[in-house]
């Protein structure tokens, strides 16, 4: 399964609670995680055929920023 990573400004468990419904709908529960210990707060999504711009837009609609990492 392909994984995609994004640098985000999701910084706490409250932020994760806000984006959980969006990411669960987009990628499915248990297919994503945010590393709160990373300085870049990296969001990793495991899903084949995932549109990076779709993820970015969904995160922005939830009030956060996401920048795809190569």
Backbone as a ProteinNet text record, in pm:
[ID]
protein_1_A
[PRIMARY]
XXXXXXXXXXXXXXXXXXXXXXXXXXXXXXXXXXXXXXXXXXXXXXXXXXXXXXXXXXXXXXXXXXXXXX
[TERTIARY]
84.2	0	88.7	52.8	127.2	103.3	208.5	191.4	230.9	161.1	186.6	202.2	298.1	321.2	302.4	252.7	227.3	282.2	343.8	381.1	255.3	220.2	96.2	119.7	13.7	15.4	-82.4	-107	-188.7	-97	-125.9	-26.6	-70.6	-196.2	-241.4	-354.7	-393.3	-500.5	-633.6	-655	-776	-779.5	-663.8	-653.2	-683.4	-629.7	-652.9	-801.4	-866.5	-1010.5	-1088.4	-1042.9	-1109.7	-1095.6	-976.3	-953.4	-990.5	-1015.3	-1045.9	-1162.7	-1278.4	-1387.6	-1350.7	-1277	-1236.6	-1142.9	-1042.3	-944	-1001.6	-1089.4	-1152.9	-1236.5	-1305.9	-1387.2	-1298.8	-1188.3	-1100.1	-1015.9	-956.4	-860.5	-905.7	-1005.5	-1049.2	-982.9	-1057.4	-1002	-882.2	-785.6	-662.8	-570.9	-599.4	-512	-432.5	-435.3	-361.4	-316.1	-211.9	-165.5	-88.1	-88.1	-10.6	94.6	220.5	330.6	345.5	284	289.4	427.9	515	650.5	746.1	706.9	789.6	776.7	885.8	876.7	783.4	771.7	686.9	545.5	514.6	379.8	333	410	389.2	265.1	178.4	60.6	98.5	81.2	107.9	-23.9	-52.4	-174.6	-135	-191.7	-166.1	-290.6	-282.5	-394.9	-346.4	-388.4	-352.4	-436.9	-378	-448.2	-506.2	-428.2	-472.6	-432	-524.7	-498.8	-447.2	-320.9	-260.1	-334.2	-379.8	-450.3	-583.8	-646.5	-772.2	-749.7	-639.2	-605.1	-580	-501.1	-468.6	-595	-685.4	-810	-895.5	-903.8	-984.5	-929	-797.5	-734.1	-757.2	-745	-766.4	-911	-1006.9	-1147	-1171	-1090.7	-1101.2	-1029.4	-961.1	-896.8	-747.2	-684.2	-540.7	-470.7	-338.2	-258.9	-189.7	-173.2	-100.9	-21.6	106.1	195.7	256	232.3	283	435.9	487.2	631.1	659.4	775.9	808.1	827
-118.3	0	124.6	220.4	345.3	433.5	502.7	600.5	737.8	838.3	976.8	1054.7	1147.8	1226.6	1374.6	1442.8	1586.3	1653.7	1769.3	1855.4	1933.4	1934.6	1999.6	2093.5	2164.8	2243.9	2184.1	2054.6	1980.4	1952.4	2014.5	2011.3	1949.4	1907	1852.9	1753.1	1688.3	1588.9	1653.7	1778.7	1850.7	1873	1904.6	1921.9	1789.9	1682.3	1550.7	1516.4	1549.3	1523.1	1599.3	1718.9	1799.6	1738.4	1687.9	1634.9	1486.8	1418.2	1274.7	1241.4	1309.3	1274.3	1294.6	1400.6	1431.1	1323	1288.2	1189.9	1048.5	1016.5	884.4	867.2	973.1	966.8	956	1030.3	1035.8	909.2	863.6	753.2	627	640.1	525.7	526.4	483.4	476.2	381.9	412.4	332.2	338.4	425.5	440.8	570.9	640.5	765.5	787.1	870.3	909.5	1040.1	1113.7	1237	1217	1241.8	1230.9	1364.4	1374.6	1499.2	1526.5	1426.4	1444	1500	1492.4	1545.3	1697.3	1768.4	1914.8	1958.8	1874.7	1907.8	1854	1787	1731.3	1654.3	1553.2	1480.9	1392.3	1413.6	1330.8	1225.8	1098.4	989	920	904.9	837.9	718.6	603.2	481.3	449.1	477.1	448.5	454.1	357.1	357.4	460.9	516.8	611.5	730.9	785.8	900.7	1029.5	1121	1250.1	1347.2	1387.4	1474.9	1607.4	1662.5	1791	1775.2	1660.3	1633.7	1631.9	1572.6	1570.5	1711.6	1787.5	1924.3	2008.5	1999.8	2076	2032.9	1903.9	1853.5	1902	1899.8	1946.6	2097.2	2172.1	2316.5	2350.3	2273.2	2296	2271.2	2183.4	2155.4	2261.9	2354.8	2465.9	2451.5	2358	2333.7	2339.9	2332.5	2336.9	2203.5	2165	2041.8	2066.5	2034.4	2050.2	1913.9	1863.3	1730.9	1727	1622.1	1597.9	1502.5	1517.4	1431.5	1291.1
0	0	0	-78.4	-91.4	30.6	76.3	183.5	131.6	180.1	143.4	273.7	276.1	397	369.5	472.7	465.2	590.1	572.1	683.5	720.4	849.8	891.6	1008.6	1045.3	1167.8	1269.5	1258.3	1355	1473.7	1589.3	1696.1	1827.8	1838.9	1967.3	1948.2	2054.8	2045	2007.1	2046	2005.8	1855.1	1798.8	1653.5	1582.8	1636.2	1577	1582.9	1693.6	1705.5	1598	1564.4	1462.2	1323.2	1290.2	1155.5	1140.9	1251.3	1244.5	1151.8	1162.8	1071.1	923.5	896	758.1	705.1	784.4	738.9	736.6	829.8	826.9	701.2	660.9	539.1	414.8	415.7	299.6	283.7	393.5	384.9	456.8	541.9	620.9	757.7	857.6	992.6	992.6	1073.7	1088.3	966.5	871.6	754.4	758.4	870	879.8	1024	1040.3	1173.4	1162.7	1272.2	1280.6	1388.3	1353.8	1448.5	1520.7	1638.9	1715.3	1772.2	1776.6	1828.1	1723.5	1597.9	1489.7	1485.3	1461.4	1449.1	1335.5	1231.6	1117.2	1130.9	1244.6	1268.7	1145.6	1109.6	984	990	892.2	870.2	766.4	801.3	709.1	677.8	550	505.4	420.3	452.2	375.8	294.2	165.4	77	-66.7	-144.8	-286.5	-360.9	-466	-554.1	-478.5	-388.4	-310.6	-380.9	-394.2	-457.3	-350.6	-362.9	-262.7	-249.2	-361.1	-352.8	-281.1	-294.3	-224.7	-73.4	-30.8	112.2	161.3	86.4	126.1	142.3	46.2	51.2	170.7	194	306.1	439.8	454.5	578.6	594.8	486.6	493	528.3	477.9	513.4	662.1	721.6	865.3	948.2	880.4	950.3	972	903.3	920.8	785.8	789.8	667.9	648.9	524.1	489.4	362.5	369.3	254.5	224	104.7	67.4	71.6	131.8	131.2	17.4	-43.7	-158.2	-115.1
[MASK]
++++++++++++++++++++++++++++++++++++++++++++++++++++++++++++++++++++++

